[in-house]
């Protein structure tokens, strides 16, 4: 039996190859994620607090709720409308984010003494930044959705590693330099997006195609994202007031999340159910337990919880891309609905964690509180895990709507879409993995053996494979990711 290492040159080599092919895609994802770290994890632009019901809550909660509201608006106002293919919209996003940073800078550094004026400035900053940031978030969902699942996961892992390095560098900068970067990030993100869009999709009609599928409220995906947000928000609210969260921990979290996603998704090729609910959710539960148990070692708890959340984020980006491209779901709808739930869960979690910190009287009750939270997260993972998730698109489509059962041909179709194979290359690939000899393939497709050889050469080049045995092993591993059965009949793999 061929060793798995013989199937690919190396998975890390594939990531490096993808980055070299479309560096602008890597740049836009890395810059966006780094910007998000400073905004959502650190709350650099939101250092203040406010009072609610006698409890002190971080201002970051208001920004996250604003982001949730923007996503909800986009979901229902533009769920099927594909109008944002004009460059003027990208300039609007730049201006909106930059104005947001400007207003937030003024709120904290202009010495505004009038409380009403200060609150208005803060509100304008939160609203402007939230609209611009979620606008580019949705457009990135569209871009990577049309690229496909495998490229999205590849670029996601590469950008996560880059974000770990960039976040570390930002943590070493003085406050003034970080503010300068905050003013630069919006334009840099949108410019990188513009070049990535032009490079990957010269024909913009492909990127902004219209979906005709009936839409449903994706309750299952939204419940997954809500739980993911809660799992991070609770310790974020609890530990941030204690001063334990910081960009060095964010960097470590991104690094371990990237390594875990690389192992689980690219190397082991686990299906989405197991990747999310049997790996990600238990890890998030373990992180919650560690927050309560490791009172003397909060850094360990913080890194573990951040790694769990960021790992889930990487995997769910891949799942969203699969739904957009392979199930023909509207990009705005797919990107907005789970994001609304994620932001809502994160804000609610921060509120719960902050109140818990101010209410729990001793370490024993703190441990009990986080043990209960961990139990609920793992219970949610158990309830949400279902082999029918693939057929229903985690609630995005009606049962049975995706074409046929998940089988070898459907897997070959997904591979063909992700790697840009021609129809003839798809037909030959399926025939090869089905075990047909080349003579039979030649007769079925009315082409000569030399033509088959040419198509196979092109096919192997696109997939970075070298033989029919490699191809069968590659398709067999991919098939596991899209199986709706517990046990997938394995494709016979030729011995080396």
N, C-alpha and C positions, 0 to 999 in steps of 0.2 A: 504493500500500500504506500502511496506517495505521501511523504511528510508534508504537513501544511506549509512549512517554510519553502518548499519547492514550488508552491503555487504562485507565489509572488516574489519578485526581486527582494522587496522588503516593504512593509507597510509605511515605514518612515520615509523610504525612498519615494513612495507614491505621493505622500504629503508634500515632500520637497518638489516633486515634479509638478504638482498642481499649483503650488505657489509660484513657480517659475513661469508657468503657462499663463496665468492671469494674476499678476502681482497686485493689480488694483483691487481685485476681490478680497485678497488677503488684507490689504491695507485698510479698506473700508470697514471690514469686520473687526479688525484689531483696534482701530481708532474708536469705533462706536462702542465696543466693549470697555475700552479704557475710560472713555467719557462716562459710561454708565457706572463704572466702579466708583468714580469720584462723586457722582450724583447720588446713587442709591445706597451704596455701601457706607461710604464715608459721610455723606451729607455735608460735604465741604461748603457748598453754597447755602446750606440750611443749618447754621450752627445754633439757632435759637430754640426756644421752647414756648409752649402756650399752656394755659390752664383749661381743663375740662372736667367738670364734676368734682373738683377738689384734687385732681391728679395732674401731674406735670407730664406733658407729652412732647416729643420732639417735633419741630416744624416740618421735618421730612415727611411726616404722615400726610400733611396737606398736599405736598407735591405728588406723592404717590397716588393719592385719591384723585388728584387732577388728571394724572396720566390714565387712570382707570376710566374716568369720565370721557376723555378724548377718544380712547379706544372704543368705548361703548357707542359714542356718537358715530365714529367711522363705520362700525359694524352695521348699524341699521340705516345710516344715511347713504353709504356708498357700497353696500354689500355686493352688488353686481355691476356697479358703474365703474368702467375703466377709463377715467378721464384724465388721470394725472400723468400723462406722457409728455407734457409740455415742460420745457426747461424753466419757465416762469414759476412753476410750482416749487421747483427745487430752490430757486432764489427766495421764495417766500419762506421756506423752511429755514434757510440760513439766517434771514432777517429775524424771524420769530425767535430762534434759539439765541442769537446774539443779543437781541433786546432783552430776553429773559435774563441772561447773564448780567447785562448792564444794570437792570433794575435791582437784581439781588446784590450786586456790588454796591449800589447806592444805598440800599437798605442797611447794609452792615458797615459801610465806611464813610458815608456822607455826613454822619452826625445829625440825622434828622431828629429834631426834638419833638415835633408834633406827632402824637401817637396815631392820629387818623391818617396823616400823610405817610407815615412809616408803614402802616398796614396796607394802604393803597399801593405803595411801591412794592411791598412784598407780594401782594396779590397779583399785580401786573407781571412781576418776575416769574411767579409760579405758573400763571396762565400761559404766558408767551413761551417759556421754556418747555412746558408740558406739551403744548400743541406742536411745536417744532420737532421735539424729540420723538414723540409718538408717530408723527408723520413720516420721519425717516425710518423709524422702526418698522412701520407697515410696508414702506417701499422696499426695505431690505428683505422683508418676508416675501414680497413678490419676486424680487430678483433671485434670491436663493431658491424659492419655490420652483421657479421655471428652470433653474439649473438642474434640480433633482436632488434626491436624498443623499446619494453617495458623495457628490461634490460638496454639499452643504456640511455634512459631517466632517469631511476632510478639511475644508477651510475653517470650520468651527474649531476643530482641535488645534490647528496651526495658529489661529488667532488667539486662542485661549493661552497657549504657551507664550505668545508675544505679549499678551496683556499682563501676564504674570511679571514679565521683565519690565514693561513700561510702568506698571503700577508701583513696582519697587523703586524705579527711578523717580517717579513723582513724589513718593514718600520722603525722598531725601532732599527735595527742593524746598526753598523758603516759601512762605505764604504768597509773597508778591509774584514769584515765578509761576506758581500754580494758578493764580488769577489770570495771568497772561495766557497760559495754556487754555483756560476756560473760554477766553475770547477767541482763541484760534481754533479750538476743536470743532465748532459748528461748521465753519467754512471748509476745514480740512475734511470732515466727514462727508459733506455733500459733494465736494469736488471729487473725492475718491469714488463716491457712489456714481457720479456722472460718468467718469472714465470707465468704471467697471461695467456699467450698463451699456455704454457704447462698444466696449471691447467684446463682451460676452454675447450681446444681442444687437448686432448691427441693424437687423430688421425689428423695429420696435413693435410691430404688429404681433410678433410672437410673444413678447413680454406682456403686452396689454390686451391679450385676447379675452373674449367674453365667454363666460361659462353659462351653459343653459340648464345645468342640473338643478333639481329642486333642493332648496336649502332647509335644513332643520337646525334647531338650537342644539349645539354640540354639548349636551349636558355632561357626557362622560369626560371629554377633554377638558371642559371647564372645571369639573370637580377635581380632576388631576392637578390642574394648574392652581386652583384655589388651595388645595392641600399643600402643594409645593411652596406657595407663598407663605402660608401659615407656618410651615416647618422652619422657614428662615426668619420670618418676622418676629416670632415669639422670642427666640434667643437674641435677635438683633435689638429688640426693645429692652430686654433684660440686661444684656451685657454692655450695650453702648453707653448706658448711664453709669456703668461701673468703670468705663474707660478702657475696656479690654479690646474692642474692635479697632483695627487700624489697617492701613494699607499694606503693611508687611504681611498681615494675616490674610488679607484679600489676595495678595500675590501667591501665597502658599496654597490657598484654596483653589485658585485657578490652575496652578501647576498640577495638583493632585487630581483635580477634576478632569483635566486634559489627559493625563496618563490613564485614568480609569476608563474614560470614554474610548481612548485608543485601544485598550485591551478588550473591553467588552463588545464594542460595536464594530471596530475595524478588524481586529485579529480574530476574536471568537465568533463574530457575526451573530450575536444573540438577537432573537426577535424582540420587537418593541415591548411586548408584554413583560418579558423577563427583564429586559434592560431597565424599564421604568419601575415596575411593581415589585420585582424580586431582587433587584440590585439597588436602585435609587431610593425607594421608599424605606426599606430597612436601614439603609445607611443614614437617611435623614432621621429616622427614629433613634438610631444609635447616637447620632449627634445630639439630639434632645436629651437623651439619658445622660450623656457625658456632661452637658451643661449643669445638670443638677448634681451629678456625682463628683465631678472634678472641680470642686469649689476652689481648691488650692492651685489648680492648673487650668485656668480659664482659656489660655491660648490654645491648648489641645482641643478643648471643646469647640472653640470658635472655628478653628481650621477644619475640623471634622464636619461641622454643620455647613460651613461655606462650601466645602468640596462636594457635599451631597447635593446642595441646591444647584451649584454650577454644573455638576455632572448632569442632573436632570434637565437643566436648561439646554445643554448641548444636544442631548438625545431628543428632546422635544422640538428643537429647531429642525432636526432631521425628519421627525415624524410629520411636522407641518409641511415640509417640502414634499414629502411623499404624497400627502393629501392634495396639495395644490397641483402637482404635475401628473401624478399617476391616477388620481381619482377625479381629476378635472373639477376641483373646487375653487371658487373665487379667492384670489390671494387676500383681498381686503378682509373677507369674512373669516378666513382661516387664521390670519395674523391677529385680527382684532378680538375675536371672542375669547380665546384662551388668555390673551394678554390682559383683558378686562378682569378676568377671574384671578390671574396671577397678581396683578397690582392690588386688587381688593383684598386678597388673602394676605399679602405682605403688610398692607396698612393695618388691617385688623390684627394681625399677629404682633406688630409693633405696639399697638395699643394694649393688647393683652399682656405682653411681656413687660411693658412699662408699669402697668397697674400691679402686676404680680410682684415686681421688684419693690414697689412702695407699700405693698400690703402684707406679703408673707413675713411672719414674725421671726422665723428661725430656719436653720439649714435643713431640718427634717422636713418641714412643710415645703420648702423649695424643691427638695429631691422628689417628694411625692407629686408635686405639681408637674414637674418635667417628665416623670415616669408616666403620668396619665396622658400628657401630650404625646409622648412617644408611642404609647399604646394606641391612641386614636389615629396617628399617622400610619402605623403598620396595619391597623384594621381597615383604614381607607384603601391601602394598597391591596389588601386581600379582597375587598369588595369590588374594586374597580378592575382587577385583573380578570380578563375573560377572553377566551379564544375567539369569540365573535367580534371583538373590537376591530379587527382588521376589515371584516366585511362591512361593518357599519361605519367605518372611518371614525371611530371614537365619538359617534353621534352625528357626524356631518352628513351622512347619507342614509337612505333607508336600507334595511337588510336585503341583501341580494342585488343591490344596485350596481356595485362594482362588477366589471365583466367577469362572469363565470366564477368558478371556484379557484382558490389559490392553488396553482399547479405549476409544473415545470415551464409550460409555455408562458404563463402570466409572469413568472420570474424572469424569463428571457426578455419579455417585453419591457419590464422595468429596467433591466440592465441596458437594453438597447436605447431607452429614453435617456437614462443617466449618462451614458457614454457616447451618445451621438452616433449609434450604428445605423446603417442603411437597412431598408426592408429586406434586401437580399441577404445581408450579413445576419440579420435576425433569423431568417428562415434556415440558413446553414447552421447557425449556432444551435437552434432547437433540434435540428436533425442530428447533429453530432451528439448532443447530450442524450438524445433518445436512443442512441446506439446504432443508428443507420450507417451502413458502409458507404463510402464515397460513390461507388457505382450506383447505388440506389438513390442517393441524393441527386446525382447527375440526371438520372432518368426522371425523378419526380419534378425537378425544377427546370428540365430541358436546357441544361447548360453542360459544358464540357468539364472533364476533371481538372484541366488547367485553369479554367475560370474559377472553379471551387478553390483551387490552391491559392489563387490571387486574392479571393475574398477572405480566405482564412488568414493570409498574411496580414491583410489590413485589419482584420478583426483582432488578431493577437496583438498587433501594435497598439490599438486603442485600449485594450484591456491589460496590456503589459503582461501577456502570457506567452508561452513558448511551445505548447503542444496540446493535443486533444485531451490528454490526461489533466493538464492544468485547467483547461476550459471546463471539464466536467466537475472537477473539484471546486472551482470558483462558483459555478452555478449552484452546486449542491449547498455550499455555505450561504449563498445569497437566499436560496429557497427557504432556509430555516427562519429568516427574518420575516417572511411573509406567509408563514404557514398558519392556517386556522385549525390545525389539528395538533394534538399533543405530541404525536410521533410522526415525523415526516419520512415516507419511504425514501431511502437514500439513493442518489444517482450512482450507478456503478462507476468507480474511478479506476482507471488503468494503473497498473503498478509501474513504478519508475523503471 
